[in-house]
Amino acid sequence: MRPLTLRSYAGYAAGDFANNLAFSMQGLFLMIYYTNVIGLNPAPVATMFLLVRFWDAIADLFVGRMVDLTRSRWGKFRPYLLFATLPLLLSSVALFSMPGFGGDQGKQYIYMYVSYIVLGTLYSFVNIPYGSLATAMTQDPVERSRLGVWRSMGPILGILVLVLVISPKITQYAKHPNQLQSFFTKTTLTFVVVGFLLYLFTFFTCREQVPHKGRPVTIKDTLRTFKLNRALQILCVSNFVYLIGVFGVQGAQAYYAAYVLGNSTDLIPMILASSAAVFVSVPVVPRLVARIGKKATFMFATALMIVAGVWIFFLPVNLSLVVVAFFVFGLAQNAAMSLLFAFEADAVEYGEYLTGQRTEGATYAIYSFFRKMSQALSASLVGFALAAGSFVPKAPSQPHSAVTAIKVVVGLSPAVFGLLGVAIFAFYPLTDDRFKEIVKQLRARTAEQLEVAAKVAPE
């Protein structure tokens, strides 16, 4: 098995960069698009997020099954980077180009549901195989940690581009929603071209090296894997809790800049600080993993994120302090998030060790199911918090209660959910030494099977 190269890491990062031109686009700006451009009330939008994300989670399980059944000359995962990515990017254009319908909000709500369901389903067809691809690129723990770190750079760079391009326009066009609508449509069309080129780069630079053997797994096999795989169970539940707060921050940051700091353009230095933190974490995380292990590194990073979240809630309105706080928060968050996908990849080997079946797609789909449910709750959390704080759609300023609600979502929410998530993760059973032993036994098992097959093969 060839060691991964810089080109492989960069190619994998490019895939999540492209993912987030659709995913983070809606995560960062869809709620504010619906409230400030279309003029919808945040409460029914929050309900839509909750219901549709639940459908997305179910779709992940179906797509994971399809991925595990896929066999092609390009492998199991890479074909989806060719055929599902362009429809995904085009669905983002449709999502941010809602027709006026003559002011008929009933039709607008129908369009909102349908376009969001389409984007979420297509995202499953891209993200499940993309995420599973890492399990087929390498079995080395350090290389997987590096893949996780490089993958975490993809969304950060994508978010940075989104914020630099879009956030100034929110304040600039605050009183001209039609101009803001035109801007969203043109921007998403541009992302179609950029995103597809990035996906092609991932396709040509990321190769599947870990062999796939045996019959395709069944739904029964998948459920059995989850039932027996304690590492996957704890990872899924802890991430479900942990990520509610993390994704909530993403959905509320644009509101924080616009209404807490008073200018949507202030989102740019906030995101720049978080992005700079990623580049700091790139060399630091693998070194920490090599010294203290993935689990201890994750728990340390989460503890730092909890402290930073509480700090953000109590901060005065001072942009310099906010930038420093978001740098610390971003450093901790990205260090932790970069390891989550490495844990998921480890769970694939653990499941194969327990059951004899290698179920990358199904395992990632189960893991993604819990992530999607946390995304559903976090997205609805933002909407319901705004509604509880008496947020006024299209208004250039908001009441104190709405401002406080935004600060709770951005600061206290990730601290509270992070604390609960890391408490659950403390029971995660796989140490790095234990994982290395599992991989060693799997390789020995594979070698034995190949030896037996060679003896019984006809001359």
C-alpha positions in Angstrom: 0.0 0.0 0.0 1.5 3.3 -1.1 1.9 6.1 1.5 -0.3 9.1 0.9 1.2 12.1 -0.8 0.7 15.8 -0.5 -1.3 15.7 -3.7 -3.6 13.1 -2.1 -4.2 15.2 1.0 -4.9 18.3 -1.1 -7.2 16.4 -3.3 -9.2 15.1 -0.4 -9.4 18.6 1.1 -10.7 20.0 -2.3 -13.6 17.6 -2.1 -14.9 19.0 1.2 -14.2 22.5 -0.1 -16.6 21.8 -2.9 -19.1 20.1 -0.6 -19.3 23.2 1.5 -20.0 25.5 -1.5 -23.5 23.8 -1.2 -23.6 22.6 2.4 -22.1 25.6 4.3 -23.8 27.9 1.9 -27.2 26.8 3.2 -25.9 26.3 6.7 -24.6 29.9 7.0 -27.0 31.8 4.9 -30.2 29.9 4.2 -32.0 31.0 7.4 -31.0 34.6 6.9 -32.0 34.3 3.2 -35.5 33.2 4.2 -36.0 35.8 6.8 -34.2 38.8 5.3 -34.8 38.3 1.5 -38.0 36.3 1.3 -39.5 37.7 4.6 -40.6 34.3 6.1 -41.1 33.9 9.9 -38.2 31.9 11.5 -40.4 29.5 13.4 -41.9 27.6 10.4 -38.5 27.7 8.7 -37.1 26.0 11.8 -39.8 23.3 11.6 -38.9 22.7 8.0 -35.2 22.3 8.9 -36.1 19.7 11.6 -38.4 17.7 9.3 -36.3 17.7 6.2 -33.1 16.9 8.0 -34.8 13.9 9.4 -35.5 12.8 5.9 -31.9 13.5 5.0 -30.8 11.2 7.8 -33.0 8.3 6.4 -31.7 9.0 2.9 -28.1 8.6 4.2 -28.9 5.0 5.2 -30.3 4.2 1.8 -27.3 5.8 0.0 -24.9 4.0 2.3 -26.4 0.7 1.2 -26.1 1.7 -2.5 -22.4 2.7 -2.0 -21.6 -0.7 -0.5 -23.3 -2.4 -3.5 -21.3 -0.3 -6.0 -18.6 -1.9 -8.1 -17.0 -0.1 -11.0 -13.7 0.4 -12.7 -13.3 3.6 -10.6 -14.0 1.8 -7.3 -16.9 2.0 -4.9 -16.8 5.7 -4.0 -15.2 7.7 -6.7 -18.0 7.3 -9.4 -20.3 9.4 -7.2 -17.8 12.3 -7.5 -18.3 12.2 -11.2 -22.1 11.8 -11.5 -23.8 13.2 -8.4 -21.8 16.4 -7.8 -23.1 18.6 -10.6 -26.7 18.0 -9.8 -25.9 18.8 -6.1 -24.4 22.2 -7.1 -27.3 23.0 -9.4 -29.8 22.3 -6.6 -28.0 24.9 -4.5 -28.9 27.5 -7.2 -32.5 26.4 -7.1 -32.5 26.7 -3.3 -31.4 30.3 -3.3 -33.6 31.4 -6.2 -37.1 31.1 -4.8 -39.7 32.6 -7.2 -41.9 35.4 -5.8 -45.2 33.5 -6.5 -47.0 36.8 -6.3 -46.4 37.0 -2.5 -48.2 33.7 -1.9 -46.4 32.4 1.1 -48.1 29.0 0.8 -46.4 28.4 -2.5 -43.2 29.8 -1.1 -43.3 27.2 1.8 -43.9 24.4 -0.7 -41.0 25.5 -2.8 -38.9 25.8 0.3 -39.6 22.2 1.3 -39.1 20.7 -2.1 -35.9 22.5 -3.0 -34.4 21.7 0.4 -35.3 18.0 0.2 -33.7 17.8 -3.3 -30.5 19.4 -2.1 -30.3 17.2 1.1 -30.9 14.0 -0.9 -28.3 14.9 -3.5 -25.8 15.9 -0.8 -26.2 12.3 0.7 -25.2 10.9 -2.7 -22.0 12.9 -2.6 -21.0 13.1 1.0 -21.5 9.4 1.9 -19.1 8.1 -0.7 -16.8 11.1 -0.2 -16.5 10.5 3.5 -16.2 6.7 3.0 -13.3 7.3 0.6 -10.9 8.0 3.4 -11.4 4.4 4.7 -10.2 3.1 1.4 -7.2 5.4 1.0 -5.2 4.2 4.0 -5.3 2.1 7.2 -2.4 4.0 8.9 -3.7 5.9 12.0 -1.4 8.9 11.5 -2.3 9.2 7.8 -5.9 9.0 8.7 -5.5 11.8 11.3 -3.8 13.9 8.6 -6.6 13.2 6.2 -9.0 14.4 8.9 -7.0 17.6 9.4 -6.8 18.3 5.7 -10.5 17.5 5.3 -11.2 20.1 8.0 -9.4 22.6 5.9 -11.8 22.1 3.1 -14.9 23.5 4.8 -13.0 26.2 6.5 -11.6 27.5 3.2 -15.1 27.1 1.6 -16.7 29.0 4.5 -14.0 31.7 4.2 -14.8 32.2 0.5 -18.6 32.3 1.2 -18.2 34.8 4.0 -15.8 37.1 2.0 -18.2 37.1 -1.0 -21.6 37.2 0.7 -21.5 38.7 4.2 -20.9 42.3 3.1 -23.9 42.2 0.8 -26.3 41.4 3.7 -25.8 44.8 5.2 -25.3 46.5 1.9 -28.6 45.3 0.5 -30.5 45.2 3.9 -33.2 47.6 2.4 -33.1 46.1 -1.1 -34.0 42.4 -0.9 -34.5 42.1 -4.7 -30.9 43.1 -5.3 -29.8 40.6 -2.6 -31.8 37.9 -4.4 -30.1 38.6 -7.7 -26.7 38.4 -6.0 -27.5 35.0 -4.4 -28.5 33.5 -7.7 -25.4 34.8 -9.6 -23.1 33.6 -6.8 -24.5 30.1 -6.6 -24.2 29.8 -10.4 -20.5 30.7 -10.1 -20.1 28.0 -7.4 -21.4 25.4 -9.8 -18.4 25.8 -12.1 -15.8 26.2 -9.2 -17.3 23.3 -7.2 -17.4 20.8 -10.1 -13.7 21.5 -11.0 -12.8 20.8 -7.3 -14.7 17.5 -7.3 -12.8 16.5 -10.5 -9.5 17.2 -8.7 -10.6 15.0 -5.8 -11.6 12.2 -8.3 -8.2 12.2 -10.0 -6.0 12.5 -6.9 -7.6 10.2 -4.3 -7.2 6.5 -5.0 -8.9 3.5 -3.3 -6.1 1.3 -2.0 -7.7 -0.8 0.8 -9.1 -4.0 -0.9 -12.8 -4.8 -0.8 -13.5 -8.4 -0.4 -16.5 -10.7 0.1 -20.1 -10.4 -0.8 -22.0 -7.1 -0.7 -23.4 -6.5 2.8 -27.1 -6.6 3.5 -29.3 -4.4 5.7 -29.2 -7.1 8.3 -25.4 -7.1 8.2 -25.4 -3.3 8.6 -27.7 -3.5 11.7 -25.6 -6.3 13.1 -22.4 -4.2 12.7 -24.0 -1.3 14.6 -25.3 -3.6 17.3 -21.9 -5.2 17.9 -19.8 -2.1 17.3 -19.6 -0.4 20.6 -17.0 2.1 19.3 -19.4 3.2 16.6 -22.3 3.4 19.0 -20.5 5.7 21.4 -19.0 7.8 18.6 -22.5 8.3 17.0 -24.2 9.3 20.2 -21.5 11.6 21.5 -21.2 13.3 18.1 -25.0 13.7 17.9 -24.9 15.7 21.2 -21.6 17.5 20.5 -22.4 18.7 17.0 -25.7 20.3 17.9 -23.8 23.2 19.5 -21.1 23.3 16.8 -23.6 23.4 13.9 -25.7 25.9 15.8 -22.8 28.4 15.8 -22.5 28.1 12.0 -26.2 28.8 11.5 -26.2 31.9 13.8 -22.8 33.6 13.0 -24.3 35.8 10.3 -26.9 37.0 12.7 -24.2 37.5 15.4 -22.3 39.8 13.1 -25.3 41.7 11.8 -27.2 42.2 15.1 -24.8 41.7 18.0 -21.8 43.5 16.4 -24.0 45.7 14.2 -22.5 45.0 10.8 -22.6 41.8 8.7 -19.2 42.6 7.3 -17.7 41.8 10.8 -18.4 38.2 10.0 -15.3 38.4 7.8 -12.7 38.9 10.6 -14.6 36.3 12.7 -14.3 33.7 10.0 -10.7 34.8 9.2 -9.8 34.1 12.8 -11.4 30.7 12.7 -9.7 29.9 9.4 -6.3 31.0 10.8 -6.9 28.6 13.6 -7.2 25.7 11.1 -3.8 26.3 9.7 -2.4 26.3 13.3 -4.1 23.0 14.0 -2.8 21.3 10.8 0.7 20.6 12.2 -0.3 20.5 15.8 -3.0 17.8 15.8 -0.9 14.9 14.2 1.9 15.7 16.7 -0.6 15.6 19.7 -2.1 12.4 18.3 1.4 10.8 18.1 2.2 11.9 21.6 -1.0 11.3 23.6 -3.4 9.5 21.1 -6.5 10.6 19.2 -9.0 10.2 22.1 -7.0 12.3 24.6 -6.4 15.0 21.9 -10.1 15.1 21.1 -11.1 15.5 24.8 -8.5 18.2 25.4 -9.7 20.2 22.3 -13.3 19.9 23.4 -12.5 21.2 26.9 -10.9 24.2 25.3 -13.9 24.8 23.1 -16.2 24.7 26.1 -14.2 27.5 27.8 -14.1 29.5 24.6 -17.9 29.2 24.2 -18.6 30.6 27.6 -16.2 33.4 27.0 -17.9 34.4 23.8 -21.3 34.6 25.5 -20.0 37.1 28.1 -17.9 39.2 25.7 -18.7 42.9 25.4 -19.3 44.3 21.9 -15.7 44.6 21.0 -14.6 43.3 17.6 -10.9 42.8 18.6 -11.9 40.6 21.6 -14.5 38.8 19.5 -11.8 37.9 16.9 -9.5 36.6 19.6 -12.3 34.5 21.1 -13.3 33.0 17.8 -9.7 32.2 17.0 -9.5 30.1 20.2 -12.9 28.6 19.6 -11.9 27.8 16.0 -8.6 26.2 17.1 -10.3 23.9 19.6 -13.3 23.1 17.3 -11.2 22.3 14.3 -8.8 20.2 16.3 -11.7 18.1 17.6 -13.6 18.0 14.3 -10.6 16.9 12.3 -10.5 13.7 14.5 -14.1 12.7 14.2 -13.7 11.3 10.7 -10.6 9.4 11.8 -12.6 7.8 14.6 -15.3 6.9 12.0 -12.7 5.3 9.8 -11.3 3.3 12.7 -14.8 2.1 13.5 -14.9 0.5 10.0 -11.9 -1.7 10.9 -13.4 -2.5 14.3 -16.6 -3.6 12.7 -14.8 -5.8 10.2 -12.8 -7.3 13.0 -16.0 -8.2 14.9 -18.2 -9.4 12.0 -15.9 -10.3 9.2 -17.8 -7.8 6.9 -16.2 -4.5 5.7 -19.1 -2.0 5.5 -17.5 1.4 4.8 -20.6 2.9 3.1 -23.1 1.6 5.6 -20.9 2.5 8.6 -20.4 6.1 7.3 -24.1 6.3 6.6 -25.0 5.3 10.2 -22.5 7.8 11.4 -23.8 10.4 9.0 -27.4 9.6 10.1 -26.6 10.8 13.6 -24.7 13.9 12.3 -27.7 14.8 10.1 -30.0 14.5 13.2 -27.7 16.9 15.1 -27.8 19.2 12.1 -31.6 19.1 12.1 -31.8 20.0 15.8 -29.1 22.7 15.5 -30.8 24.3 12.5 -34.2 24.3 14.2 -32.5 25.5 17.4 -31.4 28.7 15.6 -34.9 29.3 14.2 -36.7 28.6 17.4 -34.3 30.7 19.4 -34.9 33.6 17.0 -38.6 33.2 17.3 -38.4 33.0 21.1 -36.4 36.1 21.1 -39.1 37.9 19.0 -36.9 38.3 15.9 -38.5 40.6 13.3 -38.0 39.5 9.7 -36.4 42.1 7.3 -35.9 44.6 10.2 -32.5 46.4 10.2 -32.4 46.2 14.0 -33.7 43.7 16.6 -35.0 43.8 20.2 -32.7 43.0 23.1 -34.3 39.6 23.5 -33.4 38.5 20.0 -29.8 39.7 20.5 -29.6 37.7 23.7 -31.0 34.6 21.9 -28.3 34.9 19.2 -25.6 35.1 21.9 -26.9 32.0 23.6 -26.8 30.0 20.4 -23.3 31.2 19.4 -21.7 31.0 22.9 -23.5 28.9 25.6 -24.9 26.3 23.2 -21.6 24.8 22.0 -20.3 24.9 25.6 -23.2 23.0 27.0 -23.5 20.4 24.2 -19.8 20.0 24.0 -19.6 19.2 27.7 -22.4 16.5 27.3 -20.8 15.1 24.2 -17.3 14.7 25.6 -18.8 13.1 28.8 -20.3 10.4 26.6 -17.1 10.0 24.5 -15.1 9.3 27.6 -16.4 5.7 27.3 -15.1 5.3 23.7 -13.2 1.9 23.8 -10.6 2.2 21.0 -7.1 3.4 22.0 -4.5 3.8 19.3 -2.6 0.7 20.5 -5.8 -1.3 20.5 -6.5 -0.1 16.9 -3.1 -1.0 15.7 -3.5 -4.5 17.1 -6.9 -4.9 15.3 -5.4 -3.8 12.0 -2.5 -6.3 12.5 -5.0 -9.1 13.1 -7.1 -8.1 10.1 -4.0 -8.2 7.8 -3.1 -11.6 9.1 -6.6 -12.8 8.6 -6.6 -11.5 5.0 -3.2 -13.1 4.3 -4.5 -16.4 5.6 -7.6 -16.2 3.5 -5.5 -15.5 0.4 -3.2 -18.4 1.2 -6.2 -20.8 1.5 -7.7 -19.5 -1.7 -4.4 -20.0 -3.6 -4.2 -23.6 -2.3 -7.8 -24.5 -3.5 -7.6 -22.6 -6.8 -7.5 -24.9 -9.9 -4.2 -25.3 -11.6 
